[in-house]
Amino acid sequence: MFNSYYEVKIEGKDIKRFIKMLHHRKIELLSINYDLDSILVKLDQNNYKKLLELKTMYELKLTRLYGLAKYKYLIKNYLPFLCCLLIGFLTLFLLSNIILDVEVVHRKEEIRSLINKELKRYHLEKYNLVVPFAKKEEIVKNILDNNKDRLEWLEIERKGTKYIVKVEERIINEPKQESGPRHVVAGKDGIIKHIDASSGEIVKAINDYVKKGDIIISGNISKGDEIKNVVTASGNVYAEVWYEVKATMPLVYKEEYLTGRTKKTLTLTFLNHNFSLFDFFPYPNKRIQEHIIMQNNLLPIKLSFNLEEEMHVIDEVYTYEEAIDKALDLAREKIKVKLDKNEEILFEKKLKTIQNNSTIELTVFFKVYENITSYQSIEEDNSIEE
């Protein structure tokens, strides 16, 4: 591949005599193909130079190049075109990846000034290069973390060479004051497992069964059968509660989602086949937004500058047992999204499994350790002794 070879056509009378002369001059021919009045010979670079140095009446015509000589010829003859093409692509890339405008959308001038100041800290401003998606999300997170008391939500959207920044101000509400006396009651049916009371009178015990609305910590402070005082009861009640959850899982599961990674590629399309130029790490699966640079209506060729978004594809076929396990995991997730830090699943049992044509429907029974604290206001009794 890295050697140079030349194919030369020799024309003239008595070609065989010329071949003998080449042999006498120790010019080595790699191959010889005879025609009626001419021959085609193949030589390496050294022997080709010797051939050109011969003074002869025979007509010598270079017909084909091989190996390194071919690439040198192409570079020499097409270098100006390649340079112009490269400069054009670089210019296009820079123009399409430079921020020409940043607009912050908010009605308050002070919030807009705050956001512009923060964006400049991360060089996200006019005439700078656009940042990758992951970097942009990191900038959003940092701005929100640095202004927790001022900002609730922030989004940076790119439209061409413009960034549109949408922001919501955080509204801090004053803590709600208790309006009056109350009971702590059960928010759900369950069996009490833990009571943590900071004020009020506990009227239920551990392992008592309660229904929704039953009083657990009373705001009425009693002595004997007489109510001596009414307070705002407070505390937390944890109980064992029960759920039946249905989860459906297909036997053939397919999911597609974008990973957030993007890149721009120069793509040559020929006969409906795409060839990405200078793309050494192509995405296995992707969604393409095509921007055509050059297209010929007569020839099946097209040059485009594409935005590629990486796509993750899950395409799996499950056995019956695997589908049940997946459905059980899905049922657990449905429960877990409702649970806080101190809550957990205590017990689970598969109740019923139904197989349709291509899906498994699973019904699961769960016992859950959960906070069932709720409140009920108390109407004060005028007969309460002062």
N, C-alpha and C positions, 0 to 999 in steps of 0.2 A: 504493500500500500504506500510506503514512504519512498519507494524507488520511482524513477521516471522512465517511461517507455514511450517510443514513438513509432507510429505506423506511417510508412512512406510508400507512395506509388511511384514506380520507375517505368518510364516509357521510352521506347527507342528500338532500333533494329538490333537483332541478335542479342536479346536480353541475357541469354545463358552465358555469353562471352563476358558480359558485365559482371555477372555473379562470380565467375571465375576470377576476375580481376579483384573483386572485393575479398575473396578468399585469399588471394595472393598478398593483398595489403593487410591481411589479418584483421579484417573488419568482420566481427561475429554477428551473424543474423540469428535471431531467436526463432523466427518462423518465416516461411516463404509460401505465397499463394500465387500461382500462375494464372494469367488470363490470356486472351488472344494476343494482344500487342503490348501487354504490360504485366508487371508483377507487383504484389503488395508484400513488403518486408517489415518485420518488427525488430527494433533494435533498442538497446539500453542507451543511456545518456552519453557515455563515452564513445560508443561506436557510432552514434548519430553525429557527434561532432566530427569524427574522422570522415564520415560520409560527406558532410558539407564541405570539408576541406579539399575534396577531390575535384580536379578540373576535368570535366567530362562533357560530352555532347548529349548525354542522356538527360531527359527531363525528370527532375526530382520534385515531388509534390507531397507536402505533409498533409495527411488525411485524418489522422486521429491521434489523440494523446491519452496516456494512461498514467495512473498513480499521481505522484506529486506534481509532475509537469502539468497535468490537467488542472489541478487546483490553482497552481501559479498563474496559468493562463486566464482562468476565470476571474481570479482576484485582480489581475492586471487590467483586464478589459472591463470589468464591472465594478471596480472600486469606486469611481465617482458616484455611480447610481446607488451603491450600498451605503456610502457615506451620507448622501442626501436623504435616503430612506431612514437611516438611523437617526439623523438630526431631526427629521420630521417627527418620528415617533417619540423621541425624547422631548421635543417641544410640546407635542400633544399631551404626553404624560404629565409634564410639569404644569401645563395650563389647566388640565383637568384635576390636578391634585393640589392646587394652591387655593387657600381660602381668600375669596375676594370680598366677603361681607359676613358680619356676625350680627344677628338681630336677636335681642332679648325681649321676649313678649311678657310684659307685666305692666299694670296700670300705675304702680308707684315708682317714682324716679329713684328713690333710695334703694329699692330692691334691684332695679336695673343697674345702678352704679355698683352695688355690691357684687352682682354676678359678673359684670365686665372686669372688675378688679380681680376677682378670683380666676377668671379665664386667662387673664394676662399672666398670672403666676405660673400657669401651665403652658404658656406660649400658644394658646388657642385663640388667635386673633388674626386680623387681616394680614395677608401676604405671607403667611406661614403655611407650611405643608399640612394637609389634613392628617389626622392621627388615625391609627388602626382602631377597629371596633373595640377590642379588649382594652386598649389604652384610654379610649373615650369613656368607657364604663368605669374605669378606675378613677378618672378625673371627676366624674359625676359623684362617685362614692366619697371621694376626698372632700369635695365642696360641701356635700351634705353633712359629713362628719364634723367639718370645721365650723358649721353654722347650724347646729342642731336647734338652737333656740330661735332661729329666724326662718329657716327653710323647712318645708314639709316634703316637697317633691321637686325633682329636677329632671328634665329630659333635653338631650342635645340631638337634634335631627339634622341630617345633612341633605340638602337639596342642591345637587350640582356642585357649584363652587361656593355655596352659601350655607352657613350654619344657622339654624333657627333654634333658639334656646327657650324652652317653656319652663316656667317655674311657678310653684305655689308657695305662698307665705304660710308659715306655721302660726296658727291662732291658738294661743294658750288660754284655755278656759280656767277660771278660778275654781278651786275645789268646791264641789257641791256640799253645802252645809245640810246637816240633818234637819229635816223639817219638824220632827216630833218623835215621840215614843214609837217603838216597833218591837216585833217578835222576829227571831230567826226561825224560818220554817223550811221544810223540805221542798226543794225545787223539783224532785223526781221521787218516784217510788223506789224503795231500796231498804237494805239492812244496814243500820248504823255501825261503822267500824272505828270512827274516831271523832271526838268532839273537842274543839279548842275554843273556849268561851272567854272573852275579855270583859264582858259586862252582861248582866241579865242572870236569870235563874234557869239552870239546866233541868228540863222536865222529862227527858228521854234518856235511856241507858244504852250502852254498847250492846249490839246484837238485837236491839229492838227493830221490828219492821215498821216502817213509816210509809204513809201515802203522801202524794204531792199535796202540800198545803198544811200538813201536820206541824204543830208548834214543837220545836226542839229546844230552843233557848227562849224563854219567855221574858218579855219586858215588864211583866207584872211581878213585883217583889212582894211575896206573901209571908205572913206569919200566922200559922195555923190555917184557918179558912178565910182570913181577912187580908185584903190587898193593902199593903202599907205604902207602896210607892210604885211609880211607873217610870221606866228608864228606856233608853235606846239600847236594845240588846245588840251585841255584836260578837262575832266569832266565825269559825269555819267548821263545817260538818262534812265529813267524808263517809261515804257509804258504798256498799256493794250494790251496783245496779246492773240491769240485764238488757241485752240487745240481741235482736236477730237481724243479721246483715246478709243481703243477697249480693253475689258477685258473679258476673258473667265473663267468661274467657273464651275467645275463639280458638279452635284447634289449629287454624292457620292464622298466624298473627303477623301483620305487617304494619310498620309505623315509619314515617318519614318526618324528620324535623331538621331545621337549620341549626348549625353549631355556632353561628355568629362569626365564623372566619370568612373573610372575603379577600379577593385579589383581582387584579386586572391583567388580562392576557391579550396578546396579539394572536389572532387565529386565522389561519388560511383554510378555506373550505374548497375542496376540489372533488367533484362527482359525489357530493353529499357526504364526504369524509372530512372530518375536522382535524387539523394539525395545529396544535398550540406551539407557537414559536417562543423559544427562550423560557419555556416552562419546564423546569427540571423536576418539580415535585407536584404533579397533577393531583387534583382531588379525585378519589375513586367515584364519588357521587356528588353531583352539583346541580344548582339551578343557574341558568345563564341569562343575563340581560345583554342582548346583542346591539352594538352600535356599528353600522356598516360604514367602512371607510371607502372601499372601492368594490364595484361589482360590474361584471360584464354580462350584458343580456344575450350575447352570442355564445360565449364560452362558459362552461360550468365552473367558474372560479369566482371566489369572493374573498375579500380581506376585511376583517372586522376587529374592533377593539371592544372586548367583552368584559363585563363584570361578572365574576363567578362567585357564587355563594356555596360554601361547603355544606353538604347535606348528609346526615347520618341516616342510614336505612337499616331497619330491623325487619328481617324477613325469616320467620321461623315456623316450623311445623311441629306441633306438640303431640306427644302420645296422650292417651286418656289420663294416665297418672300425672304426667307433667302439667297438663291443663288444670287438673284439680289443685295441684300445688300452687300454680300461678294464681288461680282464683282465690285460694286461701290467703296468699300474700296480699292480694288486692283488698280482700275483706278486712284484713288487719290494718292496712293503710287507711281505710275508711274510718275505722275506729280511732286510730292514732292521731289523725289530724284534728280530732275534737279534744284531745287530752292535753292538759297542761303539764308542767314539770313534775309535780308531785302525784300525778295520776298514772295508772298503769292497768294493763290487762291482767286479770287474775287467772282466768280459765277460758278455754275455747273448746268447742265440740262441733263437728260437722253433723248437721241434722239431715239434710236432704241434697241429693245430687240428681240433676236432670240433664240428659244429653239430647240436644236437638240435632239438626242436620250437621251443623258445623260449629256448634258452641256447647260449652259446659256451663250450666247454671248451678251454683253452689249456695246453699243456705247454711250460715254458721251462727251458733249460739255463743255469746261472749258474756263473761262476768267481768265487770270493770270496777276498779277502785277509783271513785270519782268524787269531786267536790259538788255537793248538792245544795249548797247554801243559797237561800233566797230570803226575802224579807216581806213582812206584812205589817202595815201601820196599825197603831192602837188608838182607838177612840177613848179619851180619858173619861173616867167615871167621876162624877161630881161628889160621890159619896166617900171618896178616898179621904182618909183623915190627914190633916196637915201635920 
